[in-house]
Amino acid sequence: MNPFIPFDSNGNFRSVGKSETLRQSVIRGAGANIAAAASSFALQIGSVAILARLLTPADFGIVTMVTTFSLLFRSFGLNGFTELILQREELTHSLVSNLFWINLGIGTILTLAFAGSGPWLARFFHNPAVAQVAEGLSLTIGIGSLGWIHLALLNRARYFRTTAIIGFLAYVLLTVVSILLAKTGWHYWALVGGTITQVVTTVVCAWWICRWTPSWPRRSPGTGSSLKFVTNVYLHFAFNYSTRNTDNLLVGWRFGAPALGFYKKAYDMFVLPQSQLLSPLSAVVVSTLSRLNADREQYRRYFLRGISVLALLGMGIGMDFTLVGRDIMRFILGPGWEEAGRIFTIFGLGVGVMLLYNAHGWIHLSIGRPDRWLRWGLIEFACTASLFLLMLHWGPSGIALAWTASYFLLLLPGFWYAGKPINLRVGDVVAEVWKFFVASILAGFGTALITRFTPLFTTTSGSLGALERIVLVSSVFSALYLIGITVLHGGPKPIKDSVGLVRELLPKRAAKSISEPNGDLGGAAVVVRQQQDDPVRLRPESSS
């Protein structure tokens, strides 16, 4: 990994990769992001399988009680300042230096405040271990604030492979440290030690590659407007984060650490498609759509292609998870985690709708309206939190059902509100995705009937039996689902489009495409046709 110096002698951001078109940069960036996500996915599944056998649900529950709050504070510089650096037309050394010191100052205050909040959290969750864990994880807030600006500069400069390697290396060390500590009897401290290691690794690598040292703060044009932008983005993130973590708070408070451990493992698997599919694509989709604001018809066409691919993948994955959810959790987590499998099957139905719904944020950011995104975040929080309170009586399973219901309720209003400034109609979105939804439902019912009356699917037991059922049931469902899509669409074009997109994003294929600037991405080109030069946006995602 070659070092990068972000600013020239005049204090202006260096232009990088001007010889590449936007299409070429998007292919390279999306390929790197998805390759890293795939590698992290394999590593994450392996580490979860090992740690679930070394630690108890209560260990995971205690750490989740703390990360429910710590990740919100740790993400302060990651969400807001990052978007600003990646999307601002002009960027200077003095402005970024001011942002760095503001971020570090706020991060330091949040670190001290969170460390002091440990006793309060322990009382709230009725668990004394929470206090010390809060002190330990508070370090990740201050340490992280040292590196987020450097990561954003690398991504603005299109160092996608570099940032992907940094993220993967950090997760490798998290896994190694957590497993070693767990094997030596450190219990929940194994997870704390791994998380701290991950953040330290990320910051050290970011500074090592991005050779930039901030100057002392001084007056710089654009600082005030930048902070306004940052505030809108972060407040939306905060409300969105609160929505996504109110469930942890309620389950931990009402039912204790073991129940929270079961629930959190099911939830982590529920959002895995989002982190593996939506997050890598979001990095490049928003940047590309931002360049198409002057041509709304082209914008609309590219956006609808994007959600078409999401619908095909998401609806299929969601229904498959519903059918084999118990076996997935049994195979990955081992014995003693059956309750997590039961909760996970309830989550499964909402996976496809979750992926589609979260794509509405692409619109808000690409048209430069984080203020509208913030206002919608308030509505989202009120709706989802109300459903949580309504379903709390039925325990973690009720909360899982509330999640699924919230996405169905918010999907169409969310796209209506996001698309209103650009006249993107809800009917266009529905027309693009409804056939995938119907195909997944029909294929799910068909698979359930076949597996119910076929002894081959019901006679095996244990982890190997679970794996066998996963393969068999998923194969039957996939075949029926693809047939359904082909029939409803009058041909296999959506399938070919998605396969074409995957081929374009594979590293070897991407390299070939870059050497052919006039090549066409075909129907699979979700966001990568436009021949312009511009940085590609990437926002790393945090995960507990």
Summary of the structure (lengths in Angstrom):
residues: 544
radius of gyration: 23.0
end to end distance: 27.6
largest distance: 74.1
contacts: 1961
relative contact order: 0.14
helix: 78%
strand: 1%
